[in-house]
Amino acid sequence: MSKYYNTISFFLDFLYMHGKMGKVPILETINKILGGLMVVPLVLGVLTNTFFPEALMIGSFTTAFFKSGALTLIALLFFM
């Protein structure tokens, strides 16, 4: 299996090798988990929403984006 199994790891290692950026220790930890760049934020979001459901209700757009999601995301993509 290649050392670079995702594009983000390749890009960050490229920047590090050329002196543009220091090592990111949290990225090394996340890369130890298969699919970690997608799974870890997903699990953190699930735990946040489970134990602190009102933490993301900080405004009308943010509340709609995090709670009812799909329609707000589609509207956001239309304007990008």
Buried (B, 14 or more C-beta within 10 A) or exposed (E): EEEEEBEEBEEBBEEBEEEEEEEEEEBEEBBEEEEBBEEBEEEEEEEEBEEEEEEBEEEEEEBBBBEEEEEBEEEEEEEE
